[in-house]
Amino acid sequence: MARKMANPAYRKRHEESYELLKLEIQLLNALEKKHWTYADLARVMHTQKSAISRDLKGGGLRSASMARVAKMAEALGLRFFSFCVTEDKAGQVLPFIRRMVAA
């Protein structure tokens, strides 16, 4: 694993996947907190349960649009923020955001 992480392209893909996994976990935790099923969320979002299942199973968020993720978050009582930072600032910004989300 250490050898793979030394490869910048692999490391970047790994970090991006990890961030999506954390977002997926946040959405699943919010779903659990509301005591909702996928069917409940689908009903609120006016979509099919299969679409929710596709989005929230391992790696499914990668193909979901930002608008869809934002709509899902809103239905669960969360706010979805999307923004861009330059690569050189990411190392400073991401730890701050992680602390805010963990609080």
Gaussian input, Z-matrix of N, CA and C with variables (Angstrom, degrees):
# hf/3-21g

backbone

0 1
 N
 C     1     B1
 C     2     B2     1     A1
 N     3     B3     2     A2     1     D1
 C     4     B4     3     A3     2     D2
 C     5     B5     4     A4     3     D3
 N     6     B6     5     A5     4     D4
 C     7     B7     6     A6     5     D5
 C     8     B8     7     A7     6     D6
 N     9     B9     8     A8     7     D7
 C    10    B10     9     A9     8     D8
 C    11    B11    10    A10     9     D9
 N    12    B12    11    A11    10    D10
 C    13    B13    12    A12    11    D11
 C    14    B14    13    A13    12    D12
 N    15    B15    14    A14    13    D13
 C    16    B16    15    A15    14    D14
 C    17    B17    16    A16    15    D15
 N    18    B18    17    A17    16    D16
 C    19    B19    18    A18    17    D17
 C    20    B20    19    A19    18    D18
 N    21    B21    20    A20    19    D19
 C    22    B22    21    A21    20    D20
 C    23    B23    22    A22    21    D21
 N    24    B24    23    A23    22    D22
 C    25    B25    24    A24    23    D23
 C    26    B26    25    A25    24    D24
 N    27    B27    26    A26    25    D25
 C    28    B28    27    A27    26    D26
 C    29    B29    28    A28    27    D27
 N    30    B30    29    A29    28    D28
 C    31    B31    30    A30    29    D29
 C    32    B32    31    A31    30    D30
 N    33    B33    32    A32    31    D31
 C    34    B34    33    A33    32    D32
 C    35    B35    34    A34    33    D33
 N    36    B36    35    A35    34    D34
 C    37    B37    36    A36    35    D35
 C    38    B38    37    A37    36    D36
 N    39    B39    38    A38    37    D37
 C    40    B40    39    A39    38    D38
 C    41    B41    40    A40    39    D39
 N    42    B42    41    A41    40    D40
 C    43    B43    42    A42    41    D41
 C    44    B44    43    A43    42    D42
 N    45    B45    44    A44    43    D43
 C    46    B46    45    A45    44    D44
 C    47    B47    46    A46    45    D45
 N    48    B48    47    A47    46    D46
 C    49    B49    48    A48    47    D47
 C    50    B50    49    A49    48    D48
 N    51    B51    50    A50    49    D49
 C    52    B52    51    A51    50    D50
 C    53    B53    52    A52    51    D51
 N    54    B54    53    A53    52    D52
 C    55    B55    54    A54    53    D53
 C    56    B56    55    A55    54    D54
 N    57    B57    56    A56    55    D55
 C    58    B58    57    A57    56    D56
 C    59    B59    58    A58    57    D57
 N    60    B60    59    A59    58    D58
 C    61    B61    60    A60    59    D59
 C    62    B62    61    A61    60    D60
 N    63    B63    62    A62    61    D61
 C    64    B64    63    A63    62    D62
 C    65    B65    64    A64    63    D63
 N    66    B66    65    A65    64    D64
 C    67    B67    66    A66    65    D65
 C    68    B68    67    A67    66    D66
 N    69    B69    68    A68    67    D67
 C    70    B70    69    A69    68    D68
 C    71    B71    70    A70    69    D69
 N    72    B72    71    A71    70    D70
 C    73    B73    72    A72    71    D71
 C    74    B74    73    A73    72    D72
 N    75    B75    74    A74    73    D73
 C    76    B76    75    A75    74    D74
 C    77    B77    76    A76    75    D75
 N    78    B78    77    A77    76    D76
 C    79    B79    78    A78    77    D77
 C    80    B80    79    A79    78    D78
 N    81    B81    80    A80    79    D79
 C    82    B82    81    A81    80    D80
 C    83    B83    82    A82    81    D81
 N    84    B84    83    A83    82    D82
 C    85    B85    84    A84    83    D83
 C    86    B86    85    A85    84    D84
 N    87    B87    86    A86    85    D85
 C    88    B88    87    A87    86    D86
 C    89    B89    88    A88    87    D87
 N    90    B90    89    A89    88    D88
 C    91    B91    90    A90    89    D89
 C    92    B92    91    A91    90    D90
 N    93    B93    92    A92    91    D91
 C    94    B94    93    A93    92    D92
 C    95    B95    94    A94    93    D93
 N    96    B96    95    A95    94    D94
 C    97    B97    96    A96    95    D95
 C    98    B98    97    A97    96    D96
 N    99    B99    98    A98    97    D97
 C   100   B100    99    A99    98    D98
 C   101   B101   100   A100    99    D99
 N   102   B102   101   A101   100   D100
 C   103   B103   102   A102   101   D101
 C   104   B104   103   A103   102   D102
 N   105   B105   104   A104   103   D103
 C   106   B106   105   A105   104   D104
 C   107   B107   106   A106   105   D105
 N   108   B108   107   A107   106   D106
 C   109   B109   108   A108   107   D107
 C   110   B110   109   A109   108   D108
 N   111   B111   110   A110   109   D109
 C   112   B112   111   A111   110   D110
 C   113   B113   112   A112   111   D111
 N   114   B114   113   A113   112   D112
 C   115   B115   114   A114   113   D113
 C   116   B116   115   A115   114   D114
 N   117   B117   116   A116   115   D115
 C   118   B118   117   A117   116   D116
 C   119   B119   118   A118   117   D117
 N   120   B120   119   A119   118   D118
 C   121   B121   120   A120   119   D119
 C   122   B122   121   A121   120   D120
 N   123   B123   122   A122   121   D121
 C   124   B124   123   A123   122   D122
 C   125   B125   124   A124   123   D123
 N   126   B126   125   A125   124   D124
 C   127   B127   126   A126   125   D125
 C   128   B128   127   A127   126   D126
 N   129   B129   128   A128   127   D127
 C   130   B130   129   A129   128   D128
 C   131   B131   130   A130   129   D129
 N   132   B132   131   A131   130   D130
 C   133   B133   132   A132   131   D131
 C   134   B134   133   A133   132   D132
 N   135   B135   134   A134   133   D133
 C   136   B136   135   A135   134   D134
 C   137   B137   136   A136   135   D135
 N   138   B138   137   A137   136   D136
 C   139   B139   138   A138   137   D137
 C   140   B140   139   A139   138   D138
 N   141   B141   140   A140   139   D139
 C   142   B142   141   A141   140   D140
 C   143   B143   142   A142   141   D141
 N   144   B144   143   A143   142   D142
 C   145   B145   144   A144   143   D143
 C   146   B146   145   A145   144   D144
 N   147   B147   146   A146   145   D145
 C   148   B148   147   A147   146   D146
 C   149   B149   148   A148   147   D147
 N   150   B150   149   A149   148   D148
 C   151   B151   150   A150   149   D149
 C   152   B152   151   A151   150   D150
 N   153   B153   152   A152   151   D151
 C   154   B154   153   A153   152   D152
 C   155   B155   154   A154   153   D153
 N   156   B156   155   A155   154   D154
 C   157   B157   156   A156   155   D155
 C   158   B158   157   A157   156   D156
 N   159   B159   158   A158   157   D157
 C   160   B160   159   A159   158   D158
 C   161   B161   160   A160   159   D159
 N   162   B162   161   A161   160   D160
 C   163   B163   162   A162   161   D161
 C   164   B164   163   A163   162   D162
 N   165   B165   164   A164   163   D163
 C   166   B166   165   A165   164   D164
 C   167   B167   166   A166   165   D165
 N   168   B168   167   A167   166   D166
 C   169   B169   168   A168   167   D167
 C   170   B170   169   A169   168   D168
 N   171   B171   170   A170   169   D169
 C   172   B172   171   A171   170   D170
 C   173   B173   172   A172   171   D171
 N   174   B174   173   A173   172   D172
 C   175   B175   174   A174   173   D173
 C   176   B176   175   A175   174   D174
 N   177   B177   176   A176   175   D175
 C   178   B178   177   A177   176   D176
 C   179   B179   178   A178   177   D177
 N   180   B180   179   A179   178   D178
 C   181   B181   180   A180   179   D179
 C   182   B182   181   A181   180   D180
 N   183   B183   182   A182   181   D181
 C   184   B184   183   A183   182   D182
 C   185   B185   184   A184   183   D183
 N   186   B186   185   A185   184   D184
 C   187   B187   186   A186   185   D185
 C   188   B188   187   A187   186   D186
 N   189   B189   188   A188   187   D187
 C   190   B190   189   A189   188   D188
 C   191   B191   190   A190   189   D189
 N   192   B192   191   A191   190   D190
 C   193   B193   192   A192   191   D191
 C   194   B194   193   A193   192   D192
 N   195   B195   194   A194   193   D193
 C   196   B196   195   A195   194   D194
 C   197   B197   196   A196   195   D195
 N   198   B198   197   A197   196   D196
 C   199   B199   198   A198   197   D197
 C   200   B200   199   A199   198   D198
 N   201   B201   200   A200   199   D199
 C   202   B202   201   A201   200   D200
 C   203   B203   202   A202   201   D201
 N   204   B204   203   A203   202   D202
 C   205   B205   204   A204   203   D203
 C   206   B206   205   A205   204   D204
 N   207   B207   206   A206   205   D205
 C   208   B208   207   A207   206   D206
 C   209   B209   208   A208   207   D207
 N   210   B210   209   A209   208   D208
 C   211   B211   210   A210   209   D209
 C   212   B212   211   A211   210   D210
 N   213   B213   212   A212   211   D211
 C   214   B214   213   A213   212   D212
 C   215   B215   214   A214   213   D213
 N   216   B216   215   A215   214   D214
 C   217   B217   216   A216   215   D215
 C   218   B218   217   A217   216   D216
 N   219   B219   218   A218   217   D217
 C   220   B220   219   A219   218   D218
 C   221   B221   220   A220   219   D219
 N   222   B222   221   A221   220   D220
 C   223   B223   222   A222   221   D221
 C   224   B224   223   A223   222   D222
 N   225   B225   224   A224   223   D223
 C   226   B226   225   A225   224   D224
 C   227   B227   226   A226   225   D225
 N   228   B228   227   A227   226   D226
 C   229   B229   228   A228   227   D227
 C   230   B230   229   A229   228   D228
 N   231   B231   230   A230   229   D229
 C   232   B232   231   A231   230   D230
 C   233   B233   232   A232   231   D231
 N   234   B234   233   A233   232   D232
 C   235   B235   234   A234   233   D233
 C   236   B236   235   A235   234   D234
 N   237   B237   236   A236   235   D235
 C   238   B238   237   A237   236   D236
 C   239   B239   238   A238   237   D237
 N   240   B240   239   A239   238   D238
 C   241   B241   240   A240   239   D239
 C   242   B242   241   A241   240   D240
 N   243   B243   242   A242   241   D241
 C   244   B244   243   A243   242   D242
 C   245   B245   244   A244   243   D243
 N   246   B246   245   A245   244   D244
 C   247   B247   246   A246   245   D245
 C   248   B248   247   A247   246   D246
 N   249   B249   248   A248   247   D247
 C   250   B250   249   A249   248   D248
 C   251   B251   250   A250   249   D249
 N   252   B252   251   A251   250   D250
 C   253   B253   252   A252   251   D251
 C   254   B254   253   A253   252   D252
 N   255   B255   254   A254   253   D253
 C   256   B256   255   A255   254   D254
 C   257   B257   256   A256   255   D255
 N   258   B258   257   A257   256   D256
 C   259   B259   258   A258   257   D257
 C   260   B260   259   A259   258   D258
 N   261   B261   260   A260   259   D259
 C   262   B262   261   A261   260   D260
 C   263   B263   262   A262   261   D261
 N   264   B264   263   A263   262   D262
 C   265   B265   264   A264   263   D263
 C   266   B266   265   A265   264   D264
 N   267   B267   266   A266   265   D265
 C   268   B268   267   A267   266   D266
 C   269   B269   268   A268   267   D267
 N   270   B270   269   A269   268   D268
 C   271   B271   270   A270   269   D269
 C   272   B272   271   A271   270   D270
 N   273   B273   272   A272   271   D271
 C   274   B274   273   A273   272   D272
 C   275   B275   274   A274   273   D273
 N   276   B276   275   A275   274   D274
 C   277   B277   276   A276   275   D275
 C   278   B278   277   A277   276   D276
 N   279   B279   278   A278   277   D277
 C   280   B280   279   A279   278   D278
 C   281   B281   280   A280   279   D279
 N   282   B282   281   A281   280   D280
 C   283   B283   282   A282   281   D281
 C   284   B284   283   A283   282   D282
 N   285   B285   284   A284   283   D283
 C   286   B286   285   A285   284   D284
 C   287   B287   286   A286   285   D285
 N   288   B288   287   A287   286   D286
 C   289   B289   288   A288   287   D287
 C   290   B290   289   A289   288   D288
 N   291   B291   290   A290   289   D289
 C   292   B292   291   A291   290   D290
 C   293   B293   292   A292   291   D291
 N   294   B294   293   A293   292   D292
 C   295   B295   294   A294   293   D293
 C   296   B296   295   A295   294   D294
 N   297   B297   296   A296   295   D295
 C   298   B298   297   A297   296   D296
 C   299   B299   298   A298   297   D297
 N   300   B300   299   A299   298   D298
 C   301   B301   300   A300   299   D299
 C   302   B302   301   A301   300   D300
 N   303   B303   302   A302   301   D301
 C   304   B304   303   A303   302   D302
 C   305   B305   304   A304   303   D303
 N   306   B306   305   A305   304   D304
 C   307   B307   306   A306   305   D305
 C   308   B308   307   A307   306   D306

   B1=1.4553
   B2=1.5296
   B3=1.3304
   B4=1.4644
   B5=1.5212
   B6=1.3220
   B7=1.4628
   B8=1.5287
   B9=1.3342
   B10=1.4660
   B11=1.5247
   B12=1.3231
   B13=1.4669
   B14=1.5232
   B15=1.3261
   B16=1.4648
   B17=1.5270
   B18=1.3236
   B19=1.4556
   B20=1.5345
   B21=1.3428
   B22=1.4714
   B23=1.5338
   B24=1.3192
   B25=1.4691
   B26=1.5269
   B27=1.3265
   B28=1.4672
   B29=1.5240
   B30=1.3274
   B31=1.4682
   B32=1.5375
   B33=1.3274
   B34=1.4643
   B35=1.5313
   B36=1.3420
   B37=1.4707
   B38=1.5237
   B39=1.3315
   B40=1.4622
   B41=1.5309
   B42=1.3219
   B43=1.4654
   B44=1.5277
   B45=1.3273
   B46=1.4634
   B47=1.5262
   B48=1.3199
   B49=1.4697
   B50=1.5164
   B51=1.3213
   B52=1.4594
   B53=1.5291
   B54=1.3206
   B55=1.4649
   B56=1.5317
   B57=1.3154
   B58=1.4687
   B59=1.5241
   B60=1.3226
   B61=1.4629
   B62=1.5246
   B63=1.3224
   B64=1.4680
   B65=1.5319
   B66=1.3255
   B67=1.4644
   B68=1.5305
   B69=1.3109
   B70=1.4639
   B71=1.5318
   B72=1.3144
   B73=1.4676
   B74=1.5265
   B75=1.3330
   B76=1.4680
   B77=1.5294
   B78=1.3190
   B79=1.4611
   B80=1.5317
   B81=1.3175
   B82=1.4684
   B83=1.5271
   B84=1.3328
   B85=1.4691
   B86=1.5267
   B87=1.3329
   B88=1.4689
   B89=1.5263
   B90=1.3118
   B91=1.4632
   B92=1.5299
   B93=1.3145
   B94=1.4662
   B95=1.5282
   B96=1.3228
   B97=1.4659
   B98=1.5321
   B99=1.3259
   B100=1.4669
   B101=1.5359
   B102=1.3441
   B103=1.4729
   B104=1.5289
   B105=1.3343
   B106=1.4515
   B107=1.5212
   B108=1.3072
   B109=1.4569
   B110=1.5296
   B111=1.3308
   B112=1.4606
   B113=1.5292
   B114=1.3151
   B115=1.4715
   B116=1.5272
   B117=1.3380
   B118=1.4702
   B119=1.5253
   B120=1.3288
   B121=1.4641
   B122=1.5268
   B123=1.3114
   B124=1.4710
   B125=1.5233
   B126=1.3164
   B127=1.4695
   B128=1.5334
   B129=1.3194
   B130=1.4692
   B131=1.5301
   B132=1.3354
   B133=1.4638
   B134=1.5336
   B135=1.3315
   B136=1.4697
   B137=1.5262
   B138=1.3277
   B139=1.4588
   B140=1.5234
   B141=1.3019
   B142=1.4588
   B143=1.5248
   B144=1.3270
   B145=1.4614
   B146=1.5279
   B147=1.3192
   B148=1.4676
   B149=1.5319
   B150=1.3331
   B151=1.4695
   B152=1.5244
   B153=1.3309
   B154=1.4667
   B155=1.5195
   B156=1.3174
   B157=1.4606
   B158=1.5260
   B159=1.3192
   B160=1.4664
   B161=1.5279
   B162=1.3332
   B163=1.4636
   B164=1.5222
   B165=1.3298
   B166=1.4626
   B167=1.5253
   B168=1.3091
   B169=1.4585
   B170=1.5176
   B171=1.3011
   B172=1.4589
   B173=1.5127
   B174=1.3032
   B175=1.4522
   B176=1.5189
   B177=1.3110
   B178=1.4542
   B179=1.5155
   B180=1.3328
   B181=1.4694
   B182=1.5210
   B183=1.3244
   B184=1.4701
   B185=1.5275
   B186=1.3278
   B187=1.4652
   B188=1.5316
   B189=1.3203
   B190=1.4703
   B191=1.5321
   B192=1.3152
   B193=1.4665
   B194=1.5264
   B195=1.3223
   B196=1.4664
   B197=1.5240
   B198=1.3276
   B199=1.4695
   B200=1.5252
   B201=1.3159
   B202=1.4682
   B203=1.5250
   B204=1.3270
   B205=1.4651
   B206=1.5263
   B207=1.3315
   B208=1.4644
   B209=1.5274
   B210=1.3210
   B211=1.4653
   B212=1.5307
   B213=1.3257
   B214=1.4575
   B215=1.5295
   B216=1.3220
   B217=1.4646
   B218=1.5248
   B219=1.3168
   B220=1.4672
   B221=1.5282
   B222=1.3196
   B223=1.4659
   B224=1.5294
   B225=1.3320
   B226=1.4631
   B227=1.5270
   B228=1.3336
   B229=1.4626
   B230=1.5142
   B231=1.3258
   B232=1.4639
   B233=1.5212
   B234=1.3199
   B235=1.4705
   B236=1.5149
   B237=1.3104
   B238=1.4591
   B239=1.5176
   B240=1.3166
   B241=1.4590
   B242=1.5198
   B243=1.3019
   B244=1.4635
   B245=1.5207
   B246=1.3100
   B247=1.4586
   B248=1.5114
   B249=1.2969
   B250=1.4601
   B251=1.5224
   B252=1.3099
   B253=1.4587
   B254=1.5202
   B255=1.3131
   B256=1.4547
   B257=1.5257
   B258=1.3158
   B259=1.4696
   B260=1.5237
   B261=1.3346
   B262=1.4662
   B263=1.5306
   B264=1.3236
   B265=1.4725
   B266=1.5306
   B267=1.3208
   B268=1.4680
   B269=1.5246
   B270=1.3101
   B271=1.4629
   B272=1.5189
   B273=1.3184
   B274=1.4633
   B275=1.5276
   B276=1.3191
   B277=1.4578
   B278=1.5318
   B279=1.3291
   B280=1.4657
   B281=1.5254
   B282=1.3325
   B283=1.4707
   B284=1.5309
   B285=1.3173
   B286=1.4621
   B287=1.5317
   B288=1.3218
   B289=1.4655
   B290=1.5212
   B291=1.3156
   B292=1.4681
   B293=1.5235
   B294=1.3228
   B295=1.4755
   B296=1.5262
   B297=1.3288
   B298=1.4634
   B299=1.5321
   B300=1.3139
   B301=1.4632
   B302=1.5227
   B303=1.3143
   B304=1.4672
   B305=1.5232
   B306=1.3316
   B307=1.4741
   B308=1.5056
   A1=110.11
   A2=116.34
   A3=119.82
   A4=110.76
   A5=116.50
   A6=120.43
   A7=110.08
   A8=116.55
   A9=120.24
   A10=111.01
   A11=117.05
   A12=120.72
   A13=111.80
   A14=117.22
   A15=120.66
   A16=110.92
   A17=117.33
   A18=122.26
   A19=107.91
   A20=118.35
   A21=120.91
   A22=114.06
   A23=117.86
   A24=120.27
   A25=110.54
   A26=116.71
   A27=120.56
   A28=110.23
   A29=115.53
   A30=120.47
   A31=110.78
   A32=116.34
   A33=120.53
   A34=110.53
   A35=117.45
   A36=120.97
   A37=110.97
   A38=116.16
   A39=121.23
   A40=110.59
   A41=117.04
   A42=121.06
   A43=111.30
   A44=117.53
   A45=120.70
   A46=110.66
   A47=116.83
   A48=120.58
   A49=110.80
   A50=116.37
   A51=120.99
   A52=110.58
   A53=117.02
   A54=120.58
   A55=110.55
   A56=117.34
   A57=120.32
   A58=111.15
   A59=116.79
   A60=120.79
   A61=110.23
   A62=116.97
   A63=119.95
   A64=111.10
   A65=117.25
   A66=120.89
   A67=109.94
   A68=116.00
   A69=120.65
   A70=110.59
   A71=117.04
   A72=121.46
   A73=110.52
   A74=117.45
   A75=120.15
   A76=110.72
   A77=116.58
   A78=120.30
   A79=110.89
   A80=116.88
   A81=120.38
   A82=111.39
   A83=116.72
   A84=120.03
   A85=111.18
   A86=116.80
   A87=120.50
   A88=110.43
   A89=116.84
   A90=121.87
   A91=109.88
   A92=115.72
   A93=120.92
   A94=111.41
   A95=116.32
   A96=120.88
   A97=111.45
   A98=116.57
   A99=121.27
   A100=111.36
   A101=116.18
   A102=121.23
   A103=110.77
   A104=115.63
   A105=121.74
   A106=110.65
   A107=115.01
   A108=122.26
   A109=107.68
   A110=116.01
   A111=119.47
   A112=109.84
   A113=116.32
   A114=120.51
   A115=111.07
   A116=117.14
   A117=120.61
   A118=110.45
   A119=116.19
   A120=120.46
   A121=110.05
   A122=116.97
   A123=120.78
   A124=110.86
   A125=116.83
   A126=120.80
   A127=110.40
   A128=117.16
   A129=121.29
   A130=110.86
   A131=116.07
   A132=120.62
   A133=113.02
   A134=117.11
   A135=121.94
   A136=110.99
   A137=114.84
   A138=121.10
   A139=108.95
   A140=116.01
   A141=122.03
   A142=111.16
   A143=116.11
   A144=121.67
   A145=110.35
   A146=117.41
   A147=120.85
   A148=111.46
   A149=117.44
   A150=120.83
   A151=110.44
   A152=116.73
   A153=120.98
   A154=109.39
   A155=116.05
   A156=121.24
   A157=110.68
   A158=117.37
   A159=122.21
   A160=110.61
   A161=116.48
   A162=120.45
   A163=112.92
   A164=117.16
   A165=119.77
   A166=114.69
   A167=117.44
   A168=117.07
   A169=108.18
   A170=117.16
   A171=125.22
   A172=117.38
   A173=116.96
   A174=122.99
   A175=115.21
   A176=118.24
   A177=121.24
   A178=114.62
   A179=116.54
   A180=119.19
   A181=111.95
   A182=117.01
   A183=120.34
   A184=110.87
   A185=117.23
   A186=119.72
   A187=113.05
   A188=117.91
   A189=121.00
   A190=109.90
   A191=116.42
   A192=119.74
   A193=109.67
   A194=116.12
   A195=119.76
   A196=110.28
   A197=116.89
   A198=120.11
   A199=110.42
   A200=116.34
   A201=120.32
   A202=110.96
   A203=117.20
   A204=120.88
   A205=109.61
   A206=117.07
   A207=120.97
   A208=110.84
   A209=117.39
   A210=121.46
   A211=110.28
   A212=116.25
   A213=121.09
   A214=110.20
   A215=116.13
   A216=120.80
   A217=110.55
   A218=116.85
   A219=121.03
   A220=111.04
   A221=116.66
   A222=120.72
   A223=111.17
   A224=116.09
   A225=121.21
   A226=112.83
   A227=116.65
   A228=120.12
   A229=113.78
   A230=116.32
   A231=121.72
   A232=109.53
   A233=115.91
   A234=121.65
   A235=107.75
   A236=117.05
   A237=122.22
   A238=107.89
   A239=116.74
   A240=122.13
   A241=108.62
   A242=116.53
   A243=120.09
   A244=107.29
   A245=115.27
   A246=120.02
   A247=108.79
   A248=115.28
   A249=121.23
   A250=109.37
   A251=114.80
   A252=121.08
   A253=107.22
   A254=115.94
   A255=119.01
   A256=109.19
   A257=115.65
   A258=121.56
   A259=111.41
   A260=117.08
   A261=119.23
   A262=112.54
   A263=118.26
   A264=121.39
   A265=112.44
   A266=117.46
   A267=121.44
   A268=111.60
   A269=116.98
   A270=120.56
   A271=112.88
   A272=117.70
   A273=121.54
   A274=111.23
   A275=116.84
   A276=121.69
   A277=112.38
   A278=117.30
   A279=120.15
   A280=114.05
   A281=120.39
   A282=118.40
   A283=112.36
   A284=117.31
   A285=121.24
   A286=110.33
   A287=116.26
   A288=120.60
   A289=110.23
   A290=117.31
   A291=120.43
   A292=111.26
   A293=117.06
   A294=120.06
   A295=110.52
   A296=116.73
   A297=120.58
   A298=110.96
   A299=116.66
   A300=121.12
   A301=110.52
   A302=116.80
   A303=121.15
   A304=111.87
   A305=117.29
   A306=120.59
   A307=112.77
   D1=-41.89
   D2=-179.51
   D3=-60.51
   D4=-37.73
   D5=179.52
   D6=-64.81
   D7=-43.01
   D8=178.72
   D9=-64.08
   D10=-40.69
   D11=-178.57
   D12=-66.85
   D13=-20.26
   D14=177.26
   D15=-71.97
   D16=-20.33
   D17=178.29
   D18=-80.43
   D19=116.30
   D20=-176.04
   D21=-57.28
   D22=-38.84
   D23=-179.49
   D24=-66.92
   D25=-43.27
   D26=178.44
   D27=-63.99
   D28=-44.89
   D29=-178.57
   D30=-59.23
   D31=-42.56
   D32=-179.55
   D33=-63.66
   D34=-46.16
   D35=177.97
   D36=-60.68
   D37=-41.23
   D38=179.72
   D39=-62.99
   D40=-46.09
   D41=-179.20
   D42=-64.71
   D43=-40.29
   D44=178.08
   D45=-64.51
   D46=-42.40
   D47=178.56
   D48=-63.23
   D49=-38.63
   D50=-179.31
   D51=-65.27
   D52=-40.82
   D53=178.58
   D54=-63.94
   D55=-40.50
   D56=177.36
   D57=-65.61
   D58=-37.65
   D59=177.15
   D60=-62.13
   D61=-42.86
   D62=179.41
   D63=-64.23
   D64=-38.51
   D65=177.00
   D66=-64.35
   D67=-43.53
   D68=177.71
   D69=-59.14
   D70=-42.94
   D71=179.28
   D72=-63.79
   D73=-40.79
   D74=177.88
   D75=-60.13
   D76=-43.93
   D77=-179.94
   D78=-66.29
   D79=-42.19
   D80=178.88
   D81=-65.34
   D82=-38.92
   D83=177.15
   D84=-63.87
   D85=-40.86
   D86=178.28
   D87=-65.31
   D88=-38.46
   D89=177.17
   D90=-61.56
   D91=-45.08
   D92=179.29
   D93=-65.41
   D94=-41.01
   D95=-179.48
   D96=-61.31
   D97=-35.12
   D98=179.01
   D99=-82.84
   D100=-5.75
   D101=-176.44
   D102=60.38
   D103=39.63
   D104=-179.58
   D105=-102.32
   D106=152.89
   D107=170.62
   D108=-98.24
   D109=173.10
   D110=173.97
   D111=-59.79
   D112=-36.22
   D113=179.73
   D114=-64.00
   D115=-39.05
   D116=177.84
   D117=-62.61
   D118=-46.53
   D119=179.85
   D120=-63.55
   D121=-42.62
   D122=179.27
   D123=-60.40
   D124=-40.76
   D125=-179.91
   D126=-62.59
   D127=-45.01
   D128=180.00
   D129=-65.28
   D130=-35.82
   D131=-178.40
   D132=-86.43
   D133=-3.07
   D134=-177.59
   D135=57.19
   D136=50.67
   D137=178.51
   D138=-140.30
   D139=-176.12
   D140=-179.42
   D141=-90.41
   D142=146.84
   D143=176.69
   D144=-58.29
   D145=-36.30
   D146=-179.34
   D147=-63.00
   D148=-32.23
   D149=177.82
   D150=-68.24
   D151=-40.47
   D152=178.05
   D153=-65.41
   D154=-45.26
   D155=179.25
   D156=-58.91
   D157=-44.66
   D158=179.54
   D159=-60.78
   D160=-43.00
   D161=-177.18
   D162=-71.17
   D163=-34.13
   D164=-172.43
   D165=-100.95
   D166=8.05
   D167=174.39
   D168=-99.48
   D169=146.88
   D170=-175.39
   D171=-18.98
   D172=105.49
   D173=175.08
   D174=84.59
   D175=-0.80
   D176=-177.40
   D177=-65.53
   D178=-27.48
   D179=-178.71
   D180=-66.75
   D181=-21.14
   D182=-179.91
   D183=-57.78
   D184=-33.64
   D185=-178.17
   D186=-97.98
   D187=-2.73
   D188=178.99
   D189=-80.30
   D190=144.05
   D191=177.43
   D192=-73.75
   D193=158.32
   D194=176.99
   D195=-62.43
   D196=-36.89
   D197=179.16
   D198=-62.49
   D199=-39.54
   D200=179.56
   D201=-67.59
   D202=-43.02
   D203=178.27
   D204=-63.44
   D205=-41.83
   D206=178.94
   D207=-63.22
   D208=-41.04
   D209=178.92
   D210=-64.95
   D211=-40.37
   D212=177.97
   D213=-63.84
   D214=-46.27
   D215=179.46
   D216=-60.50
   D217=-45.54
   D218=-179.65
   D219=-60.76
   D220=-42.70
   D221=179.18
   D222=-62.03
   D223=-28.24
   D224=-179.39
   D225=-93.06
   D226=4.77
   D227=178.38
   D228=82.73
   D229=21.77
   D230=178.86
   D231=-112.44
   D232=162.57
   D233=172.25
   D234=-109.62
   D235=134.79
   D236=178.59
   D237=-105.67
   D238=122.32
   D239=178.20
   D240=-111.83
   D241=133.97
   D242=173.23
   D243=-127.65
   D244=136.67
   D245=178.96
   D246=-158.57
   D247=165.27
   D248=-179.55
   D249=-119.26
   D250=143.91
   D251=172.92
   D252=-134.01
   D253=155.44
   D254=177.21
   D255=-68.55
   D256=153.86
   D257=-177.45
   D258=-55.77
   D259=-38.28
   D260=-177.95
   D261=-70.99
   D262=-20.95
   D263=178.42
   D264=-92.20
   D265=-17.53
   D266=-175.63
   D267=-56.24
   D268=-39.32
   D269=-179.97
   D270=-63.55
   D271=-26.41
   D272=178.57
   D273=-88.28
   D274=-38.08
   D275=-173.83
   D276=-77.98
   D277=-43.65
   D278=-174.97
   D279=-60.22
   D280=-43.89
   D281=177.87
   D282=-60.99
   D283=-37.17
   D284=178.22
   D285=-63.19
   D286=-46.64
   D287=-179.94
   D288=-62.93
   D289=-42.41
   D290=179.18
   D291=-59.95
   D292=-40.43
   D293=178.40
   D294=-65.20
   D295=-40.52
   D296=-179.60
   D297=-64.74
   D298=-42.05
   D299=-178.81
   D300=-68.44
   D301=-36.35
   D302=-178.27
   D303=-71.67
   D304=-23.31
   D305=-176.31
   D306=-69.77

